[in-house]
């Protein structure tokens, strides 16, 4: 059963945690849900099984309110995950890892005017934001070459053009500074308060969402061309940091993907499968599903524990035989698979609460986190990072 918690007497908002009693949910994250539920205008907070604490607001939650709160969406407006089919003759992880382009280096409209990746851009760049185009970002963002593993729903997978053994690119990235700029402009004047002009905020927000989607296409195109393949259209592209107006109220999602009849890729870790699911979540779940495995360790804890247990080389190769491209040793430890919850438990909880149906798994082959340009390039790489 979902865990429905009664709100404090001062508010009518409810909090529901869609996790089983055996799932590990931090009390601090649940406390953040109740803090959000106490805000003016809040009606319901739906917490996903990947729930974990965030800066001021929980990550892995869908929050419904009659008032729009920009801080509940956060700074990375438009962050999401897209899946692109890709055809390669051979898929040897270590060899392909060496061919990944430097996705920390942005595409410049003038300097890189002849780059074939630009073909995926139709029309103007949203908000005219040319900074960071074609870059993946840091933290938990990644670009991954993966193969389709277990297919649970063959008919559904077939409609998406997928079969076991097929290759896909999975891209997880956001608005690369644009969303941060939008949130900062709000918080410098209004702090964590509501948007004084919801329409003006939504117009900027929508541009950031479009920018994030375009950037995922650019990232996939850059990698596809580098690997000798053609760029393709995404078969899945869902944003998990956004707000939408639904039934006359504001539905804020922070680390929660739209789960109302849409296909979603729920990310595991670089050493575990991810799950392509179809969502069928209702209003009690904020029409949402989880967006990933969810952290179980802070970055500081993951770094400290990881260094005590693993070497850098151990973390570059994963239990599923995949290869990790990451020139930042600290990030390698911070994003270790052990820093995250078990993706299988997250999926089981979604299925148990009838929020989603698994369609297929994706198994990592190469996961790109940040460029590894070799020891002779480290100084140049640091100076040139955007």
Secondary structure, 3 states (H helix, E strand, C coil): CCEEECCCCCCCCEEEECCCCCCCCCHHHHHHHHHHHCCCCEEEEEEEEEEECCCCCCEEEEEEECCCCHHHCCCCCCCEEEEEEECCCCCCHHHHHCCCCCCCCCCCCCCCCCCHHHHHCCCCCHHHCCCCCCCCCCCCCEEEEEEEEEECCHHHHHHCCCCCCCEEEEEEECCCCHHHHHHHHHHHHHCCCCCCCHHHHHHHHHHHHHHHHHHHHHHHHHHHHHCCCCCCCEEEEEECEEEEEECCEEEEEECEEECEEEEEEEECCCCCCEEEEEEECCHHHCCEEECECCECCCHHHHHHHHHHHCCHHHHHECCCCCEEEECCHHHHHHCCHHHECCHHHHHHHHHHCCCEEEEEEEEEEEEEEECCCCHHHHHHHHHHCC
